[in-house]
Amino acid sequence: MPATAAPPTLQDFFRNPEKTGFSISPDGKHLAWVAPYQSRLNVFVRPLAGGGETRVTSETARDISGYFWKGDRILYVKDFGGDENFHVVSVDLAGKDLKDLTPGDKLRAEIVDDLENDDQHLLLSHNRRDARVFDVYRVDVKTGKETLVAQNPGNITGWVTDHAGRVRIATTTDGVNSSLLYREKEQDPFKPILTTNFKETLAPLFFTFDNKKLYVASNRGRDKAAIFEFDPATAKEGKLLFERPDVDVTGLSFSKKRKVLTEISYTTWKTQRHFLDAETKAVFDKVQAQLPGYDIVLGPYTKAEDKVIVSTTSDRTRGKRYLFEKATGKLTFLAEVAPWLKEADLTEMKPVSYASRDGLTIHGYLTLPKGKAAKNLPVVVNPHGGPWARDVWRFNPEVQFLASRGYAVFQMNFRGSTGYGRSFWEASFKQWGRSMQDDVTDGVQWLIKQGIADPKRVAIYGGSYGGYATLAGITYTPDLYAAAVDYVGVSNLFTFMTTIPPYWKPFLDMMYEMVGNPEKDKDLLKAASPVFHADRIKTPLFIAQGAKDPRVNKAESDQMVEALKKRGVEVEYLVKDNEGHGFRNEENRFAFYEAMERFLAKHLKP
């Protein structure tokens, strides 16, 4: 009898990738990627033609969140213990001449435009002057010298440049109404050209290639967002580029070199693409023919667009990375992201749908343990965070890990999930703990009715809003779940509203409309805050929290643990002092999932 391979270990699912995040230098001469150094993801570089590699960053406290090329330098983004106060750091290819371009305590920086055609500068915004707002600066990437380009009067929440790198569009909010500001020249004052209620989307994507009009994703006068041309002179949508009757369309790509639109992306149950350019489609088709059976992603390209990084993806692999050369059609293997995980050991993530009690169609995903029939299974119900986000078909290490341990995993895009149009999103307003939670509950009942779930072995687990949904699930349907895991979840809607970061303050009135006003909707928020109803909870609970979480403060978890311990309800509590909104450091991920595995095994007995 041949020996059977051991199943993947917990660490196999949650360790850092072997190599990922590949990109090519603008001149096409060097290749960069991120890989572990002292258990943290750092940036490495080598000549594209081959040769020795150089580690150019040496971060040992946190993984690098992202990086990009700037001439002959690498720029990368880092925060501090999960506080989300991101700084932009510049370093040369030898790993020398390190420069924090955005120094300052509690400063948060964001890239506005990398100014691809200017090797010396970039545009970034930060909130050093006022923690609530972001001003735009032109920054020298070698010296750190910054020049003010646009000062925020206090209500601007976003900036858009034209193809010459000039800041010509700004978006503002008063909390409920959003305005689009425009200027023809950078020295002109901004003028409002359009104001909409926050329920209407008019998202500027980028300028047309003559820098006169915009491409936008808009749902004005319609339920589903679509891609349009937009004329700032008339403030009206012009030519419709693409729409779908079933989902929002918001993704538009273009060739900087050839100045043509290339493709539109949108998500049904998985990411789909609509090509606008024959050359891009030809490249895609050539690559797809060499990599059948996988979804592929093209990008990033070299500046000359003669070479491109290719990523393969699916629900059962973190994929491989390749270099594709347009002229020859040659595909060169670069790396497998997680070679220790074998596709044959993992399981499919299948789309499902069911009806809510009030007649909405709720789309979701079901992942079954490998080799098990869909009958009488222990189930982990996994509502997503956001809540104004959505689950998509992709490789998800949590889902695959839980399935490998014998659990079916059930994910659902409850009302409020984005991408399904405006009315589906608005159906979630002031429905935390109410119809949003009913959508989760209705999904569990559907699984039980189908015979898939063993009604006595259903757990609920989620992070952020999913953590709130976990607490709400065991509060408002206490007999439904045998175990619960809350990961950085909200427990008290009053304290949650008062502890958001200062740069979220412009959106507070919008939050009041979407979640509830602490004064006008006091009864609603109290009824929807699990901490005030802890006396209903009897389900064993495990809570994990990052001490530096700026979004869901540690107090959210502390008060729930205290309320339950007073009543003698079993609650396990894991806090990591060097983490924020979710655990990024490898050893902390291991600790969390090890504790979660033990906890679920104890109460669900897979």
LUMLUMDO-380807 format. One line per field, with one value per residue (C-alpha): chain; x, y, z; residue number from 1. Coordinates in nm, 2 decimals. Layout:
# residues N
unit: (A	...)
xx: (X	...)
yy: (Y	...)
zz: (Z	...)
pos: (NUM	...)
This chain:
# residues 606
unit: (A	A	A	A	A	A	A	A	A	A	A	A	A	A	A	A	A	A	A	A	A	A	A	A	A	A	A	A	A	A	A	A	A	A	A	A	A	A	A	A	A	A	A	A	A	A	A	A	A	A	A	A	A	A	A	A	A	A	A	A	A	A	A	A	A	A	A	A	A	A	A	A	A	A	A	A	A	A	A	A	A	A	A	A	A	A	A	A	A	A	A	A	A	A	A	A	A	A	A	A	A	A	A	A	A	A	A	A	A	A	A	A	A	A	A	A	A	A	A	A	A	A	A	A	A	A	A	A	A	A	A	A	A	A	A	A	A	A	A	A	A	A	A	A	A	A	A	A	A	A	A	A	A	A	A	A	A	A	A	A	A	A	A	A	A	A	A	A	A	A	A	A	A	A	A	A	A	A	A	A	A	A	A	A	A	A	A	A	A	A	A	A	A	A	A	A	A	A	A	A	A	A	A	A	A	A	A	A	A	A	A	A	A	A	A	A	A	A	A	A	A	A	A	A	A	A	A	A	A	A	A	A	A	A	A	A	A	A	A	A	A	A	A	A	A	A	A	A	A	A	A	A	A	A	A	A	A	A	A	A	A	A	A	A	A	A	A	A	A	A	A	A	A	A	A	A	A	A	A	A	A	A	A	A	A	A	A	A	A	A	A	A	A	A	A	A	A	A	A	A	A	A	A	A	A	A	A	A	A	A	A	A	A	A	A	A	A	A	A	A	A	A	A	A	A	A	A	A	A	A	A	A	A	A	A	A	A	A	A	A	A	A	A	A	A	A	A	A	A	A	A	A	A	A	A	A	A	A	A	A	A	A	A	A	A	A	A	A	A	A	A	A	A	A	A	A	A	A	A	A	A	A	A	A	A	A	A	A	A	A	A	A	A	A	A	A	A	A	A	A	A	A	A	A	A	A	A	A	A	A	A	A	A	A	A	A	A	A	A	A	A	A	A	A	A	A	A	A	A	A	A	A	A	A	A	A	A	A	A	A	A	A	A	A	A	A	A	A	A	A	A	A	A	A	A	A	A	A	A	A	A	A	A	A	A	A	A	A	A	A	A	A	A	A	A	A	A	A	A	A	A	A	A	A	A	A	A	A	A	A	A	A	A	A	A	A	A	A	A	A	A	A	A	A	A	A	A	A	A	A	A	A	A	A	A	A	A	A	A	A	A	A	A	A	A	A	A	A	A	A	A	A	A	A	A	A	A	A	A	A	A	A	A	A	A	A	A	A	A	A	A	A	A	A	A	A	A	A	A	A	A	A	A	A	A	A	A	A	A	A	A	A	A	A	A	A	A	A	A	A	A	A	A	A	A	A	A	A	A	A	A	A	A	A	A	A	A	A	A	A	A	A	A	A	A	A)
xx: (0.00	0.15	0.18	-0.08	0.05	0.00	-0.26	-0.14	-0.04	-0.19	0.13	0.11	-0.21	-0.10	0.28	0.41	0.45	0.78	0.78	0.51	0.44	0.66	0.72	0.97	1.16	1.05	1.36	1.29	1.63	1.55	1.29	1.16	0.94	0.86	0.98	1.04	1.34	1.34	0.97	0.87	0.79	1.07	1.16	1.43	1.58	1.78	1.88	1.60	1.85	1.96	2.22	2.24	1.96	1.98	1.76	1.68	1.46	1.52	1.19	1.17	0.86	0.60	0.55	0.58	0.23	0.32	0.60	0.66	0.94	1.05	1.33	1.63	1.47	1.21	0.93	0.74	0.46	0.48	0.27	0.35	0.20	-0.11	-0.20	-0.27	-0.06	0.11	0.44	0.61	0.98	1.24	1.55	1.81	1.86	2.16	1.94	2.11	2.01	1.68	1.45	1.11	0.93	0.65	0.80	0.57	0.40	0.04	0.08	-0.10	0.01	-0.15	-0.02	-0.20	0.01	0.34	0.43	0.56	0.74	0.92	1.19	1.26	0.91	0.57	0.25	0.13	-0.12	-0.08	-0.25	0.04	-0.11	-0.45	-0.52	-0.87	-0.77	-0.51	-0.31	-0.13	0.25	0.51	0.79	1.15	1.21	1.58	1.58	1.23	1.18	0.81	0.62	0.25	0.04	-0.31	-0.42	-0.74	-1.00	-1.14	-1.39	-1.20	-1.18	-1.01	-0.79	-0.75	-0.47	-0.48	-0.23	0.03	0.02	-0.18	-0.43	-0.76	-1.04	-1.13	-1.42	-1.57	-1.83	-2.03	-2.11	-2.42	-2.38	-2.08	-1.95	-1.72	-1.48	-1.30	-1.03	-0.90	-0.55	-0.36	-0.33	-0.71	-0.93	-1.15	-1.52	-1.80	-1.96	-2.18	-2.34	-2.50	-2.64	-2.40	-2.64	-2.55	-2.21	-2.02	-1.67	-1.40	-1.17	-0.92	-0.91	-0.96	-0.63	-0.67	-0.72	-1.05	-1.31	-1.33	-1.42	-1.65	-1.84	-2.19	-2.52	-2.70	-3.06	-3.00	-2.96	-2.63	-2.32	-2.18	-1.88	-1.94	-1.76	-1.83	-1.79	-1.69	-1.82	-2.18	-2.15	-2.33	-2.26	-2.20	-2.12	-2.20	-1.90	-2.03	-2.31	-2.44	-2.80	-2.70	-2.40	-2.21	-1.93	-1.65	-1.32	-1.16	-0.80	-0.59	-0.25	-0.03	0.20	-0.06	-0.32	-0.61	-0.87	-0.79	-1.05	-1.34	-1.36	-1.67	-1.76	-2.06	-1.97	-1.62	-1.42	-1.50	-1.35	-1.48	-1.20	-1.19	-0.86	-0.76	-0.39	-0.47	-0.71	-0.44	-0.19	-0.45	-0.55	-0.18	-0.11	-0.44	-0.36	-0.03	-0.20	-0.53	-0.76	-0.66	-0.78	-0.50	-0.42	-0.19	0.02	0.22	0.38	0.71	0.69	0.75	0.47	0.68	0.69	0.43	0.40	0.14	-0.04	-0.25	-0.53	-0.80	-1.00	-0.75	-0.41	-0.22	-0.09	0.23	0.40	0.55	0.71	0.55	0.74	0.50	0.74	0.82	0.52	0.76	0.63	0.91	0.83	0.93	0.79	0.51	0.36	0.31	0.46	0.39	0.01	-0.10	-0.42	-0.51	-0.54	-0.77	-1.14	-1.36	-1.54	-1.88	-2.14	-2.48	-2.79	-3.10	-3.40	-3.42	-3.74	-3.85	-3.77	-3.42	-3.18	-2.87	-2.56	-2.28	-2.03	-2.01	-1.68	-1.72	-1.45	-1.27	-1.42	-1.73	-2.09	-2.29	-2.48	-2.51	-2.18	-2.03	-2.04	-1.86	-2.07	-1.84	-2.00	-1.76	-1.63	-1.71	-2.01	-2.01	-1.78	-1.84	-1.70	-1.56	-1.45	-1.08	-0.82	-0.90	-0.66	-0.91	-1.18	-0.93	-0.79	-1.14	-1.24	-0.92	-1.02	-1.36	-1.59	-1.81	-1.76	-2.05	-2.01	-2.29	-2.32	-2.60	-2.79	-2.55	-2.28	-2.14	-2.16	-2.52	-2.66	-2.79	-3.12	-2.95	-2.70	-2.96	-3.16	-2.89	-2.94	-3.00	-3.03	-2.73	-2.86	-3.19	-3.25	-2.88	-2.85	-3.17	-2.99	-2.72	-2.97	-3.18	-2.87	-2.81	-3.17	-3.14	-2.83	-3.01	-3.32	-3.10	-2.96	-2.61	-2.56	-2.59	-2.81	-2.62	-2.28	-2.30	-2.04	-2.02	-1.69	-1.61	-1.38	-1.46	-1.83	-1.82	-1.72	-2.02	-2.24	-2.09	-2.18	-2.52	-2.58	-2.53	-2.72	-3.04	-3.04	-2.88	-3.00	-2.86	-2.49	-2.28	-1.96	-1.86	-1.54	-1.53	-1.22	-1.19	-1.56	-1.79	-1.99	-2.13	-2.25	-2.22	-1.85	-1.77	-1.90	-1.70	-1.37	-1.33	-1.00	-1.01	-0.98	-1.31	-1.49	-1.60	-1.81	-1.97	-2.31	-2.31	-2.25	-2.54	-2.77	-2.64	-2.60	-2.79	-2.75	-2.64	-2.89	-3.19	-3.17	-3.06	-3.31	-3.22	-2.85	-2.90	-3.12	-2.85	-2.55	-2.48	-2.30	-2.63	-2.79	-2.51	-2.76	-2.90	-2.57	-2.50	-2.29	-1.92	-1.72	-1.36	-1.26	-0.94	-0.83	-0.54	-0.45	-0.36	-0.68	-0.78	-1.11	-1.25	-1.09	-0.98	-1.26	-1.51	-1.38	-1.30	-1.65	-1.80	-1.55	-1.63	-2.01	-1.99	-1.74	-1.97	-2.24	-2.00	-2.03	-1.73	-1.52	-1.17	-0.98	-0.66	-0.50	-0.19	-0.02	0.16	-0.14	-0.43	-0.74	-0.65	-0.33	-0.05	0.25	0.30	0.35	0.03	-0.16	-0.04	-0.14	-0.49	-0.57	-0.42	-0.65	-0.94	-0.88	-0.88	-1.19	-1.39	-1.28	-1.39	-1.74	-1.81	-1.62	-1.56)
yy: (0.00	0.34	0.58	0.86	1.21	1.39	1.66	2.02	2.16	2.47	2.66	2.55	2.76	3.07	3.11	3.38	3.31	3.18	3.46	3.69	4.05	4.04	4.36	4.47	4.80	5.07	5.03	4.65	4.56	4.44	4.21	4.27	4.06	4.02	3.72	3.64	3.77	3.70	3.59	3.93	4.00	4.22	4.34	4.16	4.26	4.09	4.16	4.04	3.87	3.66	3.69	3.73	3.87	4.16	4.22	4.59	4.62	4.49	4.53	4.30	4.43	4.40	4.27	4.53	4.63	4.72	4.85	5.00	5.12	5.48	5.52	5.33	5.32	5.11	5.28	5.08	5.13	5.03	5.09	5.04	4.75	4.76	5.12	5.18	5.50	5.42	5.58	5.58	5.48	5.52	5.30	5.24	4.90	4.82	4.85	5.18	5.55	5.46	5.76	5.79	6.03	6.09	6.12	6.21	6.06	5.93	6.05	5.85	5.88	5.78	5.77	6.02	5.97	5.79	6.03	5.75	5.99	6.17	5.95	6.20	6.29	6.15	6.30	6.18	6.31	6.30	6.44	6.58	6.93	6.81	6.45	6.47	6.58	6.50	6.76	6.68	6.72	6.67	6.48	6.42	6.05	6.09	6.39	6.37	6.75	6.82	7.10	7.17	7.11	7.13	7.22	7.05	7.31	7.04	6.85	6.69	6.31	6.23	6.37	6.27	6.37	6.39	6.20	6.48	6.44	6.76	6.75	6.85	6.67	6.65	6.48	6.63	6.52	6.69	6.35	6.29	6.48	6.43	6.69	6.67	6.96	7.04	7.28	7.31	7.42	7.34	7.71	7.76	7.73	7.42	7.47	7.23	7.09	6.82	6.73	6.40	6.22	5.96	5.69	5.79	5.69	5.89	5.77	5.93	5.66	5.86	6.13	6.07	6.07	6.43	6.53	6.70	6.45	6.17	5.80	5.74	5.45	5.59	5.47	5.80	5.73	5.36	5.07	4.92	5.12	5.13	5.28	5.62	5.91	6.22	6.58	6.82	7.11	6.98	6.76	6.48	6.12	6.09	5.77	5.44	5.21	4.90	4.79	4.46	4.40	4.19	4.35	4.68	4.75	4.97	4.84	5.00	4.95	5.13	5.12	5.42	5.36	5.32	5.54	5.31	5.15	4.78	4.60	4.63	4.39	4.31	4.03	3.79	3.48	3.53	3.80	3.84	4.06	4.24	4.34	4.67	4.62	4.35	4.36	4.31	4.02	3.86	3.86	3.72	3.45	3.35	3.33	3.15	2.88	2.81	2.80	2.62	2.56	2.88	3.23	3.46	3.82	4.03	4.30	4.48	4.56	4.72	5.09	4.98	4.72	4.46	4.23	4.16	3.96	3.68	3.55	3.23	3.21	2.97	2.86	2.58	2.74	3.06	3.03	3.07	3.37	3.40	3.65	3.69	3.85	3.99	3.98	3.60	3.47	3.32	3.24	3.20	3.05	3.28	3.12	2.93	3.14	2.85	2.53	2.34	2.35	2.10	2.16	1.79	1.83	2.13	2.16	2.36	2.68	2.66	2.94	2.89	3.11	3.11	3.33	3.55	3.56	3.88	3.75	3.88	3.65	3.60	3.48	3.29	3.01	2.67	2.48	2.11	1.90	1.70	1.35	1.42	1.41	1.72	1.56	1.62	1.81	2.03	2.38	2.70	3.00	3.28	3.62	3.87	4.20	4.55	4.52	4.71	4.47	4.12	3.77	3.66	3.33	3.30	3.12	3.18	3.02	3.03	2.85	2.59	2.53	2.48	2.25	2.05	2.00	1.85	2.15	2.28	2.65	2.87	3.24	3.47	3.81	3.94	4.26	4.55	4.36	4.57	4.49	4.39	4.74	5.03	4.89	4.57	4.79	5.04	4.74	4.72	5.07	5.07	4.69	4.57	4.29	4.29	4.20	4.18	3.92	3.75	3.69	3.50	3.31	3.23	3.09	2.86	2.74	2.67	2.46	2.26	2.22	2.09	1.83	1.97	2.10	1.90	2.14	2.06	2.13	2.48	2.74	3.11	3.29	3.63	3.93	4.30	4.33	3.95	3.95	4.17	3.93	3.65	3.82	3.91	3.55	3.41	3.70	3.71	3.34	3.17	2.82	2.82	2.80	2.54	2.77	3.12	3.30	3.68	3.83	4.21	4.25	4.53	4.47	4.82	5.05	5.36	5.31	5.20	5.53	5.74	5.57	5.57	5.73	6.11	6.08	5.89	6.19	6.34	6.02	6.02	6.15	5.89	5.63	5.76	5.72	5.37	5.23	5.47	5.80	5.75	6.02	6.00	5.62	5.54	5.26	5.10	5.10	4.97	4.68	4.60	4.61	4.26	4.38	4.51	4.16	3.94	3.77	3.59	3.44	3.08	2.97	2.91	3.21	3.27	3.64	3.76	4.13	4.35	4.60	4.87	4.83	5.18	5.08	4.84	4.94	4.68	4.81	4.65	4.31	4.39	4.49	4.18	3.95	4.13	4.10	3.73	3.64	3.81	3.55	3.26	3.20	3.03	3.29	3.25	3.58	3.62	3.97	4.06	4.38	4.43	4.39	4.61	4.52	4.16	3.97	4.04	3.89	3.52	3.40	3.58	3.42	3.08	3.15	3.26	2.97	2.71	2.84	2.85	2.49	2.37	2.56	2.44	2.08	2.09	2.21	2.08	1.75	1.72)
zz: (0.00	-0.09	0.20	0.20	0.21	0.54	0.53	0.52	0.86	1.01	0.94	0.57	0.53	0.72	0.68	0.46	0.09	-0.05	-0.31	-0.44	-0.54	-0.85	-1.06	-1.32	-1.30	-1.54	-1.76	-1.78	-1.63	-1.28	-1.12	-0.77	-0.53	-0.16	0.04	0.41	0.59	0.97	0.93	0.77	0.41	0.26	-0.09	-0.30	-0.63	-0.91	-1.27	-1.50	-1.72	-1.42	-1.14	-0.77	-0.56	-0.32	-0.02	-0.03	0.28	0.64	0.82	1.12	1.31	1.04	0.69	0.42	0.31	-0.04	-0.26	-0.61	-0.83	-0.86	-1.11	-0.96	-0.61	-0.43	-0.23	0.02	0.28	0.65	0.96	1.33	1.52	1.31	1.39	1.01	1.03	0.71	0.61	0.27	0.28	0.00	-0.04	-0.32	-0.49	-0.26	0.04	0.14	0.17	0.36	0.39	0.56	0.32	0.56	0.91	1.20	1.50	1.42	1.06	0.79	0.43	0.10	-0.26	-0.49	-0.81	-0.85	-1.13	-1.36	-1.59	-1.31	-1.15	-0.87	-0.73	-0.64	-0.51	-0.18	0.08	0.46	0.77	0.96	0.97	1.09	1.18	1.02	0.67	0.40	0.21	-0.11	-0.15	-0.42	-0.25	-0.36	-0.32	-0.24	-0.01	0.13	0.06	0.01	-0.16	-0.09	-0.40	-0.26	0.09	0.22	0.33	0.56	0.37	0.08	0.10	-0.23	-0.50	-0.87	-1.11	-1.49	-1.71	-1.66	-1.28	-1.22	-0.93	-1.11	-0.93	-0.57	-0.39	-0.08	0.18	0.45	0.58	0.37	0.04	-0.18	-0.42	-0.72	-0.76	-1.08	-1.21	-1.56	-1.45	-1.14	-1.05	-1.07	-0.77	-0.74	-0.83	-0.74	-1.05	-0.91	-0.57	-0.50	-0.19	-0.06	-0.18	-0.54	-0.68	-0.92	-0.88	-1.10	-1.24	-1.45	-1.72	-2.09	-2.27	-2.39	-2.02	-2.10	-1.98	-1.72	-1.71	-1.41	-1.25	-1.19	-1.06	-1.10	-1.21	-1.21	-0.97	-1.10	-1.14	-1.50	-1.68	-1.86	-2.01	-1.81	-1.91	-1.63	-1.84	-1.83	-1.52	-1.71	-1.80	-2.17	-2.37	-2.19	-2.21	-2.04	-1.80	-1.66	-1.55	-1.25	-1.09	-1.06	-1.30	-1.16	-1.30	-1.60	-1.72	-1.98	-2.16	-2.05	-2.35	-2.62	-2.46	-2.52	-2.29	-2.25	-2.04	-1.80	-1.50	-1.29	-1.04	-1.07	-0.86	-0.98	-1.15	-1.52	-1.79	-2.10	-2.34	-2.52	-2.70	-2.94	-2.84	-2.47	-2.56	-2.78	-2.50	-2.26	-2.50	-2.56	-2.19	-2.11	-2.38	-2.20	-1.85	-1.90	-1.61	-1.41	-1.39	-1.49	-1.40	-1.62	-1.45	-1.37	-1.71	-1.79	-1.89	-2.25	-2.21	-2.38	-2.07	-1.81	-1.48	-1.50	-1.19	-1.19	-0.94	-0.84	-0.53	-0.46	-0.50	-0.42	-0.77	-0.97	-1.11	-1.46	-1.69	-2.04	-2.33	-2.59	-2.88	-2.86	-2.66	-2.42	-2.07	-1.80	-1.46	-1.17	-0.85	-0.68	-0.40	-0.16	-0.31	0.01	-0.05	-0.32	-0.52	-0.49	-0.11	-0.13	-0.22	-0.44	-0.34	-0.51	-0.56	-0.40	-0.35	-0.13	-0.06	0.25	0.45	0.28	-0.07	-0.16	-0.34	-0.13	-0.31	-0.13	-0.14	0.01	0.05	0.16	0.33	0.07	0.00	0.22	0.10	0.16	0.44	0.81	0.83	1.10	0.95	1.01	0.91	0.80	0.74	0.58	0.72	0.59	0.60	0.28	0.10	-0.04	-0.06	-0.39	-0.54	-0.47	-0.27	0.10	0.34	0.63	0.43	0.30	0.65	0.80	0.52	0.57	0.94	0.84	0.84	0.56	0.53	0.44	0.32	0.23	0.07	0.30	0.22	0.22	0.04	-0.24	-0.61	-0.63	-0.69	-0.49	-0.36	-0.22	-0.05	0.09	0.22	0.49	0.63	1.01	0.99	1.19	1.41	1.22	0.86	0.78	1.06	0.94	0.60	0.79	0.99	0.69	0.52	0.82	0.81	0.44	0.50	0.77	0.55	0.26	0.50	0.46	0.81	1.13	1.33	1.65	1.50	1.35	1.45	1.34	1.28	1.14	1.16	1.19	1.09	1.06	1.43	1.50	1.31	1.52	1.84	1.71	1.60	1.95	2.10	1.89	1.79	2.09	2.01	1.65	1.72	1.91	1.91	1.81	1.72	1.71	1.55	1.61	1.61	1.73	2.04	2.13	1.85	2.08	2.17	1.82	1.68	1.93	1.88	1.50	1.37	1.33	0.95	0.94	1.11	0.77	0.71	1.05	0.94	0.67	0.93	1.13	0.83	0.75	1.10	1.33	1.52	1.88	1.99	1.75	1.72	2.08	2.12	1.78	1.86	2.21	2.07	1.81	2.04	2.17	2.48	2.63	2.58	2.70	2.93	2.63	2.53	2.62	2.33	2.40	2.26	2.16	2.10	1.94	1.94	1.83	2.10	1.85	1.63	1.52	1.38	1.63	1.96	2.21	2.44	2.21	2.30	2.66	2.75	2.59	2.78	3.11	3.06	2.99	3.26	3.51	3.41	3.41	3.03	2.88	2.69	2.57	2.50	2.29	2.27	2.07	2.17	1.84	1.61	1.48	1.28	1.21	1.28	1.02	1.18	1.10	1.46	1.57	1.29	1.40	1.76	1.66	1.43	1.67	1.94	1.70	1.58	1.94	2.03	1.73	1.77	2.13	2.06	1.71	1.72	1.34)
pos: (1	2	3	4	5	6	7	8	9	10	11	12	13	14	15	16	17	18	19	20	21	22	23	24	25	26	27	28	29	30	31	32	33	34	35	36	37	38	39	40	41	42	43	44	45	46	47	48	49	50	51	52	53	54	55	56	57	58	59	60	61	62	63	64	65	66	67	68	69	70	71	72	73	74	75	76	77	78	79	80	81	82	83	84	85	86	87	88	89	90	91	92	93	94	95	96	97	98	99	100	101	102	103	104	105	106	107	108	109	110	111	112	113	114	115	116	117	118	119	120	121	122	123	124	125	126	127	128	129	130	131	132	133	134	135	136	137	138	139	140	141	142	143	144	145	146	147	148	149	150	151	152	153	154	155	156	157	158	159	160	161	162	163	164	165	166	167	168	169	170	171	172	173	174	175	176	177	178	179	180	181	182	183	184	185	186	187	188	189	190	191	192	193	194	195	196	197	198	199	200	201	202	203	204	205	206	207	208	209	210	211	212	213	214	215	216	217	218	219	220	221	222	223	224	225	226	227	228	229	230	231	232	233	234	235	236	237	238	239	240	241	242	243	244	245	246	247	248	249	250	251	252	253	254	255	256	257	258	259	260	261	262	263	264	265	266	267	268	269	270	271	272	273	274	275	276	277	278	279	280	281	282	283	284	285	286	287	288	289	290	291	292	293	294	295	296	297	298	299	300	301	302	303	304	305	306	307	308	309	310	311	312	313	314	315	316	317	318	319	320	321	322	323	324	325	326	327	328	329	330	331	332	333	334	335	336	337	338	339	340	341	342	343	344	345	346	347	348	349	350	351	352	353	354	355	356	357	358	359	360	361	362	363	364	365	366	367	368	369	370	371	372	373	374	375	376	377	378	379	380	381	382	383	384	385	386	387	388	389	390	391	392	393	394	395	396	397	398	399	400	401	402	403	404	405	406	407	408	409	410	411	412	413	414	415	416	417	418	419	420	421	422	423	424	425	426	427	428	429	430	431	432	433	434	435	436	437	438	439	440	441	442	443	444	445	446	447	448	449	450	451	452	453	454	455	456	457	458	459	460	461	462	463	464	465	466	467	468	469	470	471	472	473	474	475	476	477	478	479	480	481	482	483	484	485	486	487	488	489	490	491	492	493	494	495	496	497	498	499	500	501	502	503	504	505	506	507	508	509	510	511	512	513	514	515	516	517	518	519	520	521	522	523	524	525	526	527	528	529	530	531	532	533	534	535	536	537	538	539	540	541	542	543	544	545	546	547	548	549	550	551	552	553	554	555	556	557	558	559	560	561	562	563	564	565	566	567	568	569	570	571	572	573	574	575	576	577	578	579	580	581	582	583	584	585	586	587	588	589	590	591	592	593	594	595	596	597	598	599	600	601	602	603	604	605	606)
